[in-house]
Amino acid sequence: MTANTPTPFMPKNAADALALEIAQQFGDEADLSFYRGLCAEYPRAMVYRAFREALSVPLHKIRSSRRALFTYLLRQYDQET
C-alpha cells in the first residue's frame, strides 16, 4: 500500500457494517458517512427494512435515486411508529 492509498473502512459495530453494506449496494461508498448517520439515528430493523425495499424496486421505476428512495422509506417508517 502506498502513502496515497486510503485505508479501507473497517466497521466497528453492527450499525457501521449495515451502513457499509448499504453504501456498497447503492454504489455510493463516497458518502458512507451519510449512511452511518442514518444507521446510528434509526433502529436497525427499520433501516434494514427500508434498505431491502429500496433494493427490490427496479431501477426504471425509481425517479431520482435508490438513495433518495431509501431515505424516503426510512422517514415514512419512522413516522409510522
N, CA and C of each residue as an Amber inpcrd file, in Angstrom:
protein
   243
   0.8370000  -1.1770000   0.0000000   0.0000000   0.0000000   0.0000000
   0.8840000   1.2430000   0.0000000   0.5860000   2.1780000  -0.8740000
   1.3720000   3.4000000  -0.9210000   0.8200000   4.4230000   0.0570000
   1.5550000   5.4950000   0.2270000   1.1440000   6.5270000   1.1750000
  -0.1470000   7.2200000   0.7400000  -0.4440000   7.2190000  -0.5530000
  -1.6390000   7.8980000  -1.0670000  -2.8780000   7.0170000  -1.0610000
  -2.7380000   5.7330000  -0.7750000  -3.8730000   4.8240000  -0.7770000
  -4.6150000   4.9420000   0.5410000  -5.9230000   5.2780000   0.4890000
  -6.6780000   5.3890000   1.7410000  -6.8650000   4.0280000   2.4020000
  -6.9190000   4.0340000   3.7010000  -7.1610000   2.8140000   4.4510000
  -8.6270000   2.4330000   4.2800000  -8.9010000   1.1600000   3.9660000
 -10.3050000   0.7550000   3.8170000 -11.0630000   0.9080000   5.1360000
 -12.3330000   1.2410000   5.0300000 -13.1740000   1.4150000   6.2040000
 -13.4120000   0.0650000   6.8700000 -13.2000000   0.0020000   8.1600000
 -13.4330000  -1.2110000   8.9360000 -14.5590000  -0.9260000   9.9260000
 -15.7240000  -1.5670000   9.7420000 -16.8430000  -1.3330000  10.6590000
 -16.4820000  -1.6790000  12.0970000 -16.9070000  -0.8270000  13.0190000
 -16.6170000  -1.0420000  14.4410000 -17.8100000  -1.6450000  15.1820000
 -18.9830000  -1.6040000  14.5370000 -20.1820000  -2.1570000  15.1720000
 -21.1850000  -2.5530000  14.0900000 -22.3270000  -3.0750000  14.5080000
 -23.3370000  -3.5550000  13.5590000 -23.9000000  -2.4120000  12.7090000
 -24.0640000  -1.2390000  13.2980000 -24.5920000  -0.0980000  12.5490000
 -23.6330000   0.3040000  11.4320000 -22.3390000   0.3240000  11.7280000
 -21.3350000   0.6450000  10.7090000 -21.3120000  -0.4060000   9.6090000
 -21.4550000  -1.6640000   9.9760000 -21.4540000  -2.7440000   8.9930000
 -22.6550000  -2.6170000   8.0590000 -23.8090000  -2.2980000   8.6120000
 -25.0070000  -2.1150000   7.7920000 -24.8460000  -0.8950000   6.8900000
 -24.3130000   0.1810000   7.4100000 -24.0810000   1.3860000   6.6090000
 -23.1560000   1.0870000   5.4370000 -22.1100000   0.3200000   5.6750000
 -21.1760000  -0.0450000   4.6160000 -21.8700000  -0.9090000   3.5660000
 -22.6710000  -1.8560000   3.9990000 -23.4040000  -2.7130000   3.0590000
 -24.3480000  -1.8830000   2.1820000 -25.0540000  -0.9530000   2.7930000
 -25.9800000  -0.1030000   2.0400000 -25.2090000   0.7410000   1.0240000
 -24.1550000   1.3940000   1.4710000 -23.3600000   2.2470000   0.5740000
 -22.8070000   1.4400000  -0.5970000 -22.3330000   0.2360000  -0.3350000
 -21.7980000  -0.6110000  -1.3990000 -22.8880000  -1.0340000  -2.3750000
 -24.0200000  -1.4570000  -1.8570000 -25.1140000  -1.9000000  -2.7260000
 -25.6630000  -0.7570000  -3.5780000 -25.6590000   0.4470000  -3.0360000
 -26.1710000   1.6050000  -3.7650000 -25.0850000   2.2470000  -4.6370000
 -23.8480000   1.7500000  -4.5510000 -22.7540000   2.3360000  -5.3140000
 -22.4350000   3.7440000  -4.8640000 -22.5410000   3.9880000  -3.5750000
 -22.4060000   5.3320000  -3.0120000 -21.4150000   5.3310000  -1.8410000
 -20.3260000   4.6080000  -1.9890000 -19.3520000   4.4930000  -0.8960000
 -18.6910000   5.8160000  -0.5540000 -18.6770000   6.7470000  -1.4950000
 -18.0570000   8.0510000  -1.2340000 -18.7970000   8.8130000  -0.1480000
 -20.0710000   8.4810000   0.0490000 -20.8690000   9.1850000   1.0640000
 -21.2640000   8.2400000   2.1970000 -20.3370000   7.4040000   2.5950000
 -20.5700000   6.4290000   3.6610000 -21.0070000   7.1090000   4.9570000
 -20.4980000   8.2860000   5.2290000 -20.8480000   8.9780000   6.4770000
 -22.3500000   9.2730000   6.5490000 -22.9790000   9.5220000   5.4110000
 -24.4290000   9.7490000   5.3760000 -25.1610000   8.5120000   5.8910000
 -24.7920000   7.3520000   5.3860000 -25.4410000   6.1050000   5.7950000
 -25.1040000   5.7450000   7.2450000 -23.8880000   6.0470000   7.6690000
 -23.5210000   5.7990000   9.0680000 -24.3900000   6.6380000  10.0000000
 -24.6600000   7.8700000   9.6080000 -25.5140000   8.7340000  10.4190000
 -26.9310000   8.1870000  10.5320000 -27.4780000   7.7170000   9.4160000
 -28.8220000   7.1510000   9.4410000 -28.8730000   5.8800000  10.2870000
 -27.8510000   5.0380000  10.1400000 -27.8240000   3.7840000  10.9020000
 -27.6490000   4.0270000  12.3970000 -27.0380000   5.1370000  12.7560000
 -26.9020000   5.4850000  14.1710000 -28.1840000   6.1000000  14.7160000
 -28.9240000   6.7840000  13.8520000 -30.1240000   7.5080000  14.2810000
 -31.3690000   6.6320000  14.3860000 -31.5300000   5.6920000  13.4670000
 -32.7480000   4.8860000  13.3910000 -32.4980000   3.4520000  13.8570000
 -33.5260000   2.7620000  14.3190000 -33.3680000   1.3570000  14.7260000
 -32.9220000   0.4880000  13.5430000 -32.0720000  -0.4860000  13.8360000
 -31.5040000  -1.3410000  12.7930000 -32.5760000  -2.0100000  11.9460000
 -33.6200000  -2.5330000  12.5730000 -34.6740000  -3.2270000  11.8320000
 -35.3610000  -2.2850000  10.8460000 -35.5650000  -1.0470000  11.2430000
 -36.2100000  -0.0690000  10.3670000 -35.3070000   0.2650000   9.1800000
 -34.0240000   0.4620000   9.4540000 -33.0650000   0.7680000   8.3900000
 -32.9860000  -0.3980000   7.4110000 -32.9110000  -1.6030000   7.9440000
 -32.7860000  -2.7800000   7.0920000 -34.0440000  -2.9710000   6.2380000
 -35.1950000  -2.7210000   6.8070000 -36.4580000  -2.8410000   6.0680000
 -36.4750000  -1.8600000   4.8860000 -36.1040000  -0.6120000   5.1340000
 -36.0700000   0.3950000   4.0680000 -35.0250000   0.0330000   3.0150000
 -33.8940000  -0.4700000   3.4490000 -32.8200000  -0.8870000   2.5430000
 -33.2980000  -2.0010000   1.6190000 -33.8900000  -3.0420000   2.1940000
 -34.3570000  -4.1820000   1.3840000 -35.4540000  -3.7510000   0.4090000
 -36.3490000  -2.8910000   0.8650000 -37.4160000  -2.4410000  -0.0190000
 -36.8640000  -1.5690000  -1.1510000 -35.9310000  -0.6880000  -0.8400000
 -35.3260000   0.1620000  -1.8740000 -34.5930000  -0.6850000  -2.9090000
 -33.9510000  -1.7560000  -2.4580000 -33.2560000  -2.6480000  -3.3960000
 -34.2250000  -3.4250000  -4.2770000 -35.4110000  -3.6930000  -3.7800000
 -36.3540000  -4.5220000  -4.5210000 -37.0420000  -3.7790000  -5.6700000
 -36.9790000  -2.4490000  -5.6680000 -37.6250000  -1.6610000  -6.7230000
 -36.7090000  -1.6320000  -7.9490000 -37.2320000  -2.0010000  -9.1230000
 -36.4110000  -1.9480000 -10.3490000 -35.9480000  -0.5170000 -10.6420000
 -34.7340000  -0.3860000 -11.1570000 -34.1610000   0.9380000 -11.4190000
 -35.0510000   1.8050000 -12.3070000 -35.7110000   1.2120000 -13.2840000
 -36.5180000   2.0120000 -14.2000000 -37.7590000   2.6050000 -13.5250000
 -38.0780000   2.1250000 -12.3230000 -39.2260000   2.6680000 -11.5840000
 -38.8200000   3.7120000 -10.5500000 -37.5330000   3.9490000 -10.4080000
 -37.0370000   4.9210000  -9.4300000 -36.8660000   6.2730000 -10.1270000
 -37.5250000   7.2880000  -9.5980000 -37.4820000   8.6200000 -10.2130000
 -36.1420000   9.3150000 -10.0320000 -35.6430000   9.3050000  -8.8190000
 -34.4400000  10.0730000  -8.5120000 -33.2300000   9.1480000  -8.3570000
 -33.1480000   8.4730000  -7.2230000 -32.0400000   7.5510000  -6.9530000
 -32.4790000   6.5550000  -5.8920000 -31.7490000   5.4640000  -5.8010000
 -32.0400000   4.4780000  -4.7720000 -31.8320000   5.0860000  -3.3870000
 -30.8330000   5.9330000  -3.2730000 -30.5620000   6.6090000  -2.0030000
 -31.7600000   7.4590000  -1.5790000 -32.3140000   8.2180000  -2.5190000
 -33.4670000   9.0690000  -2.2140000 -34.6690000   8.2130000  -1.8160000
 -34.8810000   7.1110000  -2.5240000 -35.9850000   6.2130000  -2.1920000
 -35.7820000   5.6120000  -0.8020000 -34.5820000   5.1670000  -0.5230000
 -34.2480000   4.6010000   0.7820000 -34.5220000   5.6040000   1.8980000
 -34.0680000   6.8350000   1.7100000 -34.2600000   7.8770000   2.7220000
 -35.7400000   8.1790000   2.9130000 -36.4760000   8.2530000   1.8230000
 -37.9200000   8.4930000   1.8970000 -38.6080000   7.3750000   2.6770000
 -38.2980000   6.1270000   2.3260000 -38.9160000   4.9850000   3.0080000
 -38.5850000   4.9830000   4.4920000 -37.3450000   5.2640000   4.8130000
 -36.9130000   5.2850000   6.2090000 -37.6940000   6.3290000   7.0000000
 -37.8580000   7.4870000   6.4380000 -38.6070000   8.5360000   7.1340000
 -40.0870000   8.1790000   7.2540000 -40.6340000   7.5310000   6.2290000
 -42.0360000   7.0900000   6.3010000 -42.2190000   6.0670000   7.4120000
 -41.3130000   5.1130000   7.4980000 -41.4000000   4.0920000   8.5460000
 -41.2640000   4.7210000   9.9190000 -40.4060000   5.7310000  10.0250000
 -40.2140000   6.3950000  11.3000000 -41.5000000   7.1260000  11.7210000
 -42.2180000   7.7000000  10.7930000 -43.4630000   8.3960000  11.1120000
 -44.5680000   7.4250000  11.5260000 -44.5030000   6.1840000  11.0320000
 -45.4990000   5.1850000  11.3820000 -45.3910000   4.7420000  12.8360000
 -44.2110000   4.8970000  13.4140000 -44.0050000   4.4190000  14.7880000
 -44.3770000   5.4560000  15.8150000
